[in-house]
Amino acid sequence: MANPSRRKSNQNEAPAIVRVRLPNKRNREMFAEAELMLGANHIRVRCFDGITRTGRIKGKIKKRVWIREGDILIVVPWDFQDEKCDIIYRYTRPQVEWLQRNKYL
């Protein structure tokens, strides 16, 4: 006899996005797209302000999140070297679709 509490979930149904983190302009955060993996936790990113920067994956997300070329990220440009930035967040595919639907990208 099947247990009713262990029902199969609908595989075609996408998980509903409840909350999506947005860049905080006060902290100089902005959207960026990963262009090229450089190795040693560095990635070339194309920021949405038109500048291509060298991004460094922060230690907080280095072990938890895999970043690939084409991913949408949140970066913070360095104060003293504008051609470098820190990568602080990576969006998942459903989050990117939500951002596109709501005209953030």
N, C-alpha and C positions, 0 to 999 in steps of 0.2 A: 504494500500500500504506500502510495506516494505521500510525502509530507507536504502539506499545503504551504508551509512557510518557506519551502525551498523551491519556489516556482522559477521557471526559466525567464530571464529578462529578455525583452525584445532586443535582438542584436542590431537591428537597423536603426534604432532610436538613438540619436546623438544626445550626450549628456547636456542638460540645460546649463548655460553659463549664468551663474548667479552674480559673480563679482569679477571684474577685470581691473588689474592695476594699471593706472595711467601715469605718464610722466609728470613729476611735480616741477613746475616751471621755476619755483622759488629755489629749488636745489639744483637748477641748471640741467635737469634730466631731459632727455629727448629720445625719440624713436630712432632706430638705426637698423640696417640690414647687414647680416654677416656676408662678406664677399669672399674672403680667402683665409684659409687656416694657415697660420704661419708657424705653428709649433710653440712649445714652451708656454702654453696658456695665453698666447697672443693671437689675435684675429684682426684682419683688416676689415673695417666696417665702413659703410657709406651712410653717414648721418643724414637725417631729413632736413638739415640746414644747408646741404649741398657739399659739405666737406668730407673727404675720405680720411679717416683716422685709424691709428693702430690702437686696438682695444685690448685691454688686459682683463682676463676673467678673475673677478674677485675671489678670494679664498672661501668666502661664505657659500658660493654656489659652485665652486670648482668640482667638488666631489659629488654633488647631488644632481647636477644638470648637464646633459650632453648638448653641446651647441654644434650645429652643422651649418654649412653654407646655405644661404637663403633664409635663415631664421630671422624673425623680427625680434629686436632686443630693445631694452632701455639702457642707455649709456649716459655717463656723466663726464663731460670734457674736463681735463685737468685745468686748474687755474693758471699754472705757470708754463705749460706746454700745450698749446691749443691743438697740436696735431696728434695728441694722445688722449685716451679716455679709459674709464673703467666700465666694464660690463656688469650691470647689477641685476638684470632680470631677462628671462627668455619667455616669449609667449608660446603657448601650445597652438595647434592648428584650430581648434574651436574658438580660442580667444582671438586669433587673427581674423577669422571669419566674422566674429562679433564686431571687432574694430572696423572692418571694412563696411559692414552693414550700417554702422552708426557714424560713418564718415570721419573716423579719426585717422585712417590711412588713405 
